[in-house]
Amino acid sequence: MFPFNIFDKYEGWFLSRKYFLETVFLIVIVFAIIYIALDFNDEMKDDQTNYFCYNKVPNNTVFRKIWNKLYMSFTTLTTLGFGDIYPIHPISQSITAFQSFIAFALVTEFVK
């Protein structure tokens, strides 16, 4: 893959990082789509919908709804969980917990 032999031993390292980042991106997109499907048409009542609470985060346009779900999916996958958007319905809580488990398994596999 590289023109010089000194990089041959690093080829697997570069490929594994590439596949790891592709997997992270794919997981973020898939779970963001799931979160969007859950409450895209729900009305906001007191900073929350039926599935998520937004804590003063604007969620009134289509762009903001999609951005908020991508943001939530990324913060859940990286296990940051800032608390500004969080699930309040058992279905959304289960999906978020499953995404956190996938993140833990993914990082464990990456470190191995």
JOCOR-V154937 format. One line per field, one symbol per residue. ss: DSSP state (~ for helix, > for strand, _ for the rest). Layout:
BEGIN
ss->???
END
This chain:
BEGIN
ss->____~~~~~~~~~~~~~~~~~~~~~~~~~~~~~~~~~~~_____>__>___>>________~~~~~~~~~~~~~~~~________>>__~~~~~~~~~~~~~~~~~~~~~~_
END
